[in-house]
Amino acid sequence: MILRPATHADIPAMLDLRASLTFAEPEGATSTRGGFLLGTDADGYAQRIAEATSLVMDEGGTVQGFAIILPDPVFRASEIWARRDEVRWTLDPDAFQHASLCYFDQLAVRRTGYRSHRFGAAMALRAVLDIVPDHDYLVTATVVEPVCNLAAVPYLRRVGARIVGRIDETYPVIGDLKSDVWLTSRTQILERVASPRSAAEAWVVERAGAA
């Protein structure tokens, strides 16, 4: 399994992978497998490849996963940032909104078993390590309704992330959507990477560092 920067040639495979990861769980269910409710089109992925940290997990020429993190200027120009005043914050957003922020936009890993899961964690960490040294905080969001997506939550908690707000949105076809907003600092992430707490964590850190 190779972790490498995404290229424009990967876009069809990224679209196919994302389409295969739509939630199968019914409304109100909880998922630990992850998945997508909202989509990104080919132009959106082309822009992310050009402007963001975008990695793919490649096995024999097949894209098994991808990770995308938006740097501060791209995040602040996005629709996500434009909706920040709609977030019900649990802390004063001025405490971090004027700092340098990156946003973990998408993580996709093919559902092929434990091996892909482990390499997916290494890919996510590699993407974080590529961008976090230049930013004060990492921001992301996880869907809690209509499906509660817990797939990323254990990883977020391991690097010290905490929920700092919730946003309610409405989209065509999907309808109402609620997401928790998470925040963690560069210092918290790098301290945890420097001191893994299990053999599994140490493997992920070693593999991410070697990529």
N, C-alpha and C positions, 0 to 999 in steps of 0.2 A: 504494500500500500504506500503510495507516494503522496505527500502533501506538497502542493505547488500553487503558484498564483493562477487564478482563473484567466482564461483568454476568451476572446470573442468566439472562437471555435467551440467553446464549451456551452454556449448559450442554449442550443437545442436540447442538450442533455440535462442542463439545469432546469429547463422548463418541464421536461418529461419527468424528472425526479420530483419536482414540486407537485406536479399533477398527481403523482402516485402517493403523495403523503397527505391527501385531504383527510380530514377526520371522518372515521367511520362510526364514532360514538354518537348516540342520540343526544338531543338537547338535554342539558342538565347533568350529563355524565362527567366523570373525571377520567382524564387520559394521562398515562405515564409514557406513552409511545411518541408523543409529539405529533405535529401535523400543521397544516395550513388552512386557514379560513379565507385569508386575503391573498391575492395574487400579485405578481409582478410580471409585466410583459417583457418581450425581448428587448425593447428600447430601454426599459428600466434596468435590466441586467447589464446592458451595454454601458449605460451611464455608471452603474456601480463598479463595473470592472475598470472603467477609466478613472474614476474619482475616489473610490473607496478601497479599503483593504478587503480583497476578495480572494479566498482560497478554495481549492477543490481537493477532494480526496480521490485519487486516481488509482484504480487497480487494473492493470493490463489495458489501459486505454479507455476504461469505463469509469464515468464519474459516479462515485458511490456516496458523495456528499459535498456540501459546500458551506462556507461561512462568510458572512459579509458584515463588516463594521464600518460605519460612516464616520469620517473624521469631522472635527468641529465645524469647518466651513460648510461642508455638505449637509451635516445634521441641521445646522441653523437655517439652511435654505430649503429644508424639506417641509412637507405637509405635517409631519409629526411635530416639529418644533412650532409650527404655526398654531397648533392646537394646545399649546402648553397652558394657556389661561383657562382651558376647560378641565384641567386636572384638579381633582380635589386633593390638594397637598396635605400631608400630615406633618410637614415641617415648612419653615419659611424658604420658599424657592430661591430667594435672593442669596441664600447661603451658598448656593452652588451655580446658579444660572449664569453668573458672570465669570465663572471659571472656564477652563478649556474642557469641553465635553466631547466624548465619542459615543456612538450609539450602536449597540449590537442589533443589527437590523434583521438578519435571517440566519438560521442554522438548519440545515437539512442533512439527514443521514438515512441512507437506504435501510429498510427494515430487513436485514439479512442475518441478524444474530449478534452474539456478544462481541465478536471481533470487530464488526463495523461500529458497534457502540463505543468500544474502547478507542478506536482510531478517531471516531467522531469527537470524543472528548479531547483528544490530542490536537485535532484540527482546530477546534474552538479555542483552545488555549494558545495555540500558535498564532492565530489571528489576533487574539487579545495582546499577546506579547509583542506583536509587530506594531501595534498602534498605541497601547496604553502609556509607554514611556514618554510620549509627546502630549499627553492629556492628563488633566487633574482627576477626572471622574469618568467612569463608564456607566452609561444609562441603558436600560433595556425595558421591555414590557412583555408581560405574559398574559395570555387570554384567560379570563376566569368565567365568562359567560359568552355564548351559550354552552360551550364546553370548557371545563376547567383543565387547562393544560399544565400539568406538573412536570413535564419532561425535563425542563431546564432548571427547575427550582433547586434540586440538590446541589448542582454545580454553582448556582448563584450564591447559595448560602455558604458554600465552602470558601468562596473568595470574599466573604464578608458583606455581600450585598444585602440590602434591606428594602422593604417596600416603603416608598415615600409618597405614594399617591395612587389614585384610581381615576380612570377616565371612562366616561360613557360615550359611545359613538353609535351612529346608525349608518348602515351601508345598504345599497340596493342588493336584493336577493338574500343576503345574510340576515339583514334586519338589525336588531339591537346587539351591540357588542360591548363588553366590559373588559378592561385590562388593568392589571396592577402595574405600576411603574416602579422599577427597581433602580437603586443607585449604589455604587461602590467606588472607593477611591483607588487611585494608582498605588498608594502606599499599602493598602490592605491586600491588593492582588499580589504585589511583588513579595510581600512578607509571606503570604501563604505558599507561593511558588518556591520560595527559598527554604521552606520547612514543611514538606509533604508529610502527612500524618498516617499514611498507610503504604503498603507495597504497591497497591493499585494506583494511588496518587503519584507515587514516585515514578512508576512506569509512564504515566501520562506526561508528567513534567519532563522526563528524559526524552520521550519520543517527540514532544513538542519542541524541545530545545535542539534536537538533532535535525529537525525538518529544514 
